[in-house]
């Protein structure tokens, strides 16, 4: 199983949505559950309780979900310390700076900066960055009272789909370049109009991997799948582009993206 740890309201909401799938063991860390409310990120860091009972002794793949701007994100580094020895990933959500207080903007920049350095140094297996404003563009018109729920649904859909594909055997693939330092990543959707809808703007991407999914019927009857994929993958200097093709129960072809970089 994969352990998912949600920190704060949004982190907990995301792992709660993912708990419907049997692959995940979900742990929530938030006010009113196992943390006392504090006034500042520094206060959360100083008062961080032990979560050894919740985490247990078993070492496993662990994904920590957190919003960078949240005051409770002050717990993050202390939580990661308690998870040392696990295969650690962080899914970090970034908010629109225009909607944040000065303290929130400062905290968001601080958390992002620290996590990027953690990833570059190998303390994290992977840092997945998600910009809410980028995901919002995929939603279209959504009633205000459903906004955050739909936003979270889109993130959960892409995250879980990629997890399933990455843990499945592809029918055909080109191997990823062996690059141990490109641990700063984002995910996204590649639509039928050949648009890359990334969930975060990585300024200097070094690797792109496309995860194509086709129905069994498409794979049997469409002889141009590989030709069409080759057309999609335009070569770019200093960018390694690879792909994998999977058979799933979908009725329409689609692709997910993972983009990596080692630049902060």
C-alpha positions as CSV (number, residue, x, y, z in Angstrom):
1,X,0.0,0.0,0.0
2,X,0.9,3.6,-0.4
3,X,0.7,5.9,2.6
4,X,-0.9,9.3,2.1
5,X,-0.5,12.1,4.7
6,X,-2.7,15.2,4.5
7,X,-1.6,18.3,6.4
8,X,-4.2,21.0,6.9
9,X,-7.7,21.4,5.5
10,X,-6.9,21.0,1.8
11,X,-4.3,18.3,2.3
12,X,-6.9,16.3,4.4
13,X,-9.6,16.9,1.8
14,X,-7.4,15.5,-0.9
15,X,-6.4,12.4,0.9
16,X,-10.0,11.8,2.0
17,X,-11.1,11.8,-1.6
18,X,-8.3,9.3,-2.4
19,X,-9.2,7.1,0.5
20,X,-12.0,5.6,-1.7
21,X,-9.3,3.6,-3.5
22,X,-7.9,0.5,-1.7
23,X,-4.3,1.2,-2.7
24,X,-4.0,4.0,-0.1
25,X,-3.5,4.1,3.6
26,X,-4.7,7.6,4.6
27,X,-3.5,9.7,7.6
28,X,-4.9,13.2,8.4
29,X,-3.1,15.9,10.4
30,X,-5.1,19.0,11.1
31,X,-6.7,21.2,13.8
32,X,-9.4,19.4,15.7
33,X,-8.0,16.0,14.8
34,X,-4.5,15.7,16.3
35,X,-3.1,19.2,16.3
36,X,-3.9,22.3,18.5
37,X,-4.5,25.5,16.7
38,X,-1.6,28.0,16.6
39,X,-1.2,31.6,15.5
40,X,1.8,31.3,13.3
41,X,3.8,28.7,11.2
42,X,6.7,29.0,13.7
43,X,4.3,28.1,16.6
44,X,3.1,25.1,14.7
45,X,6.7,24.0,14.1
46,X,7.7,24.4,17.8
47,X,4.6,22.6,19.0
48,X,4.5,19.7,16.5
49,X,3.4,16.6,18.3
50,X,4.7,13.1,17.7
51,X,2.8,11.1,15.0
52,X,4.8,7.8,15.6
53,X,1.6,6.0,16.5
54,X,-0.2,7.1,13.3
55,X,2.8,6.4,11.1
56,X,3.8,3.1,12.6
57,X,7.1,1.4,12.1
58,X,6.5,0.1,8.5
59,X,8.6,1.8,5.9
60,X,6.7,2.5,2.6
61,X,6.1,4.9,-0.2
62,X,4.7,8.0,1.4
63,X,3.1,11.1,-0.2
64,X,2.5,14.2,2.0
65,X,-0.1,16.6,0.7
66,X,0.2,20.2,1.9
67,X,-0.8,23.8,0.8
68,X,2.4,25.9,0.9
69,X,0.7,29.1,2.1
70,X,-1.2,27.6,5.0
71,X,-0.2,28.5,8.5
72,X,-0.3,24.9,9.4
73,X,2.4,24.2,6.8
74,X,4.8,25.1,9.6
75,X,4.4,21.5,10.7
76,X,5.7,20.1,7.4
77,X,9.4,19.8,8.1
78,X,8.8,18.3,11.5
79,X,6.4,15.8,9.9
80,X,9.0,14.9,7.3
81,X,11.6,14.3,10.0
82,X,9.3,11.8,11.6
83,X,8.9,10.0,8.3
84,X,12.6,9.7,7.6
85,X,13.5,6.2,6.2
86,X,10.4,6.1,4.1
87,X,10.3,6.7,0.3
88,X,9.2,10.3,0.6
89,X,7.2,12.4,-1.9
90,X,5.5,15.8,-1.2
91,X,2.6,17.1,-3.2
92,X,2.7,20.9,-2.7
93,X,-0.3,23.1,-3.6
94,X,0.4,26.7,-4.5
95,X,-2.2,29.4,-4.2
96,X,-2.7,32.6,-6.3
97,X,-0.4,35.2,-4.5
98,X,-3.0,37.8,-5.2
99,X,-5.4,36.1,-2.8
100,X,-2.9,35.7,0.0
101,X,-2.0,38.0,2.9
102,X,1.7,39.2,3.1
103,X,2.3,36.4,5.7
104,X,0.7,33.8,3.4
105,X,2.9,34.9,0.4
106,X,6.0,34.8,2.5
107,X,5.1,31.3,3.9
108,X,4.3,30.0,0.4
109,X,7.7,31.2,-1.0
110,X,9.5,29.8,2.0
111,X,7.9,26.3,1.8
112,X,8.4,26.0,-1.9
113,X,12.0,27.1,-1.7
114,X,12.8,24.6,1.1
115,X,11.1,21.7,-0.6
116,X,12.9,22.4,-3.9
117,X,16.2,22.2,-2.1
118,X,15.1,19.0,-0.3
119,X,14.2,17.5,-3.6
120,X,17.5,18.5,-5.3
121,X,19.5,17.1,-2.4
122,X,17.8,13.8,-2.5
123,X,15.9,14.1,0.8
124,X,12.7,13.7,-1.2
125,X,12.2,11.1,-3.9
126,X,9.9,13.6,-5.7
127,X,8.3,17.1,-5.2
128,X,5.1,17.4,-7.1
129,X,4.1,21.1,-7.5
130,X,0.5,22.0,-8.3
131,X,-0.7,25.6,-8.9
132,X,-4.4,26.0,-8.2
133,X,-4.7,28.8,-10.8
134,X,-3.5,26.4,-13.5
135,X,-5.9,23.7,-12.5
136,X,-8.7,26.2,-12.3
137,X,-8.4,26.9,-16.1
138,X,-9.5,23.3,-16.7
139,X,-12.7,23.6,-14.7
140,X,-14.6,26.0,-16.9
141,X,-17.6,27.7,-15.2
142,X,-18.2,26.3,-11.7
143,X,-20.5,27.6,-9.0
144,X,-18.6,29.3,-6.2
145,X,-19.9,26.8,-3.6
146,X,-18.5,23.9,-5.7
147,X,-15.2,25.5,-6.7
148,X,-12.8,23.9,-4.2
149,X,-14.5,20.5,-4.4
150,X,-14.2,20.5,-8.3
151,X,-10.6,21.7,-8.0
152,X,-9.7,18.9,-5.7
153,X,-11.6,16.4,-7.8
154,X,-9.4,17.3,-10.8
155,X,-6.2,17.0,-8.8
156,X,-7.3,13.6,-7.4
157,X,-8.3,12.3,-10.8
158,X,-4.9,13.2,-12.4
159,X,-2.9,12.0,-9.4
160,X,-4.6,8.6,-9.0
161,X,-4.7,7.9,-12.8
162,X,-0.9,8.5,-13.0
163,X,-0.3,6.3,-9.9
164,X,-2.3,3.5,-11.5
165,X,-0.5,3.8,-14.8
166,X,3.0,4.0,-13.2
167,X,2.3,0.8,-11.3
168,X,1.0,-1.0,-14.4
169,X,3.0,-2.8,-17.1
170,X,2.9,-0.8,-20.4
171,X,2.3,-2.4,-23.8
172,X,5.0,-0.3,-25.3
173,X,7.3,2.3,-23.9
174,X,10.5,4.3,-24.4
175,X,12.7,4.3,-21.4
176,X,13.1,7.4,-19.2
177,X,16.6,9.0,-19.1
178,X,18.4,8.0,-15.9
179,X,18.5,11.3,-14.1
180,X,18.6,11.2,-10.3
181,X,18.6,14.9,-9.8
182,X,15.4,15.8,-11.7
183,X,13.1,15.4,-8.7
184,X,11.1,18.6,-9.0
185,X,8.0,17.7,-11.0
186,X,4.4,18.5,-12.0
187,X,1.7,16.6,-13.6
188,X,-0.9,17.4,-16.3
189,X,-3.3,16.4,-19.0
190,X,-2.7,16.1,-22.7
191,X,-6.0,16.6,-24.5
192,X,-7.2,15.6,-28.0
193,X,-6.3,19.0,-29.4
194,X,-2.7,18.3,-28.5
195,X,-2.7,20.9,-25.6
196,X,-0.4,20.3,-22.7
197,X,-2.4,21.4,-19.6
198,X,0.3,21.3,-16.9
199,X,-0.7,21.9,-13.3
200,X,2.4,24.1,-12.7
201,X,4.8,26.1,-14.8
202,X,8.3,24.6,-14.5
203,X,10.5,27.2,-16.0
204,X,13.3,24.9,-17.3
205,X,11.9,21.4,-17.8
206,X,14.4,18.6,-18.5
207,X,12.1,15.6,-18.9
208,X,8.6,15.0,-20.2
209,X,6.9,11.6,-20.0
210,X,3.5,10.9,-21.7
211,X,1.3,8.2,-20.3
212,X,-1.2,7.1,-23.1
213,X,-4.2,5.0,-22.3
214,X,-6.3,3.2,-24.9
215,X,-9.1,0.7,-24.8
216,X,-8.5,-2.9,-25.9
217,X,-10.7,-2.2,-28.9
218,X,-8.6,0.8,-30.0
219,X,-5.4,-1.2,-29.6
220,X,-6.7,-4.0,-31.8
221,X,-8.3,-1.9,-34.5
222,X,-6.3,1.3,-34.8
223,X,-3.0,0.8,-36.7
224,X,-2.0,4.4,-36.4
225,X,-1.6,4.7,-32.6
226,X,2.2,4.7,-32.7
227,X,2.3,7.1,-35.7
228,X,0.0,9.6,-34.0
229,X,2.0,9.4,-30.8
230,X,5.2,10.2,-32.7
231,X,3.5,13.3,-34.1
232,X,2.6,14.4,-30.7
233,X,6.1,14.3,-29.3
234,X,7.9,17.3,-30.9
235,X,11.6,17.2,-30.1
236,X,12.9,20.1,-28.1
237,X,16.6,20.9,-27.4
238,X,17.7,19.9,-23.9
239,X,14.4,18.2,-23.2
240,X,14.1,14.4,-22.9
241,X,10.7,13.2,-24.1
242,X,9.5,9.6,-23.5
243,X,6.2,7.8,-23.5
244,X,4.4,4.7,-22.4
245,X,1.2,3.1,-23.8
246,X,-1.3,1.2,-21.6
247,X,-4.4,-0.8,-22.2
248,X,-7.3,0.3,-19.9
249,X,-11.0,0.2,-19.9
250,X,-11.4,3.7,-21.3
251,X,-13.5,4.4,-24.4
252,X,-11.5,7.4,-25.7
253,X,-7.7,7.7,-25.9
254,X,-6.2,10.2,-23.5
255,X,-2.8,10.9,-22.0
256,X,-1.4,12.2,-18.7
257,X,1.9,14.0,-18.4
258,X,4.7,14.1,-15.8
259,X,7.3,16.9,-16.3
260,X,10.6,17.0,-14.3
261,X,13.4,19.4,-13.7
262,X,16.4,19.9,-11.5
263,X,16.4,23.7,-11.7
264,X,15.2,25.7,-8.7
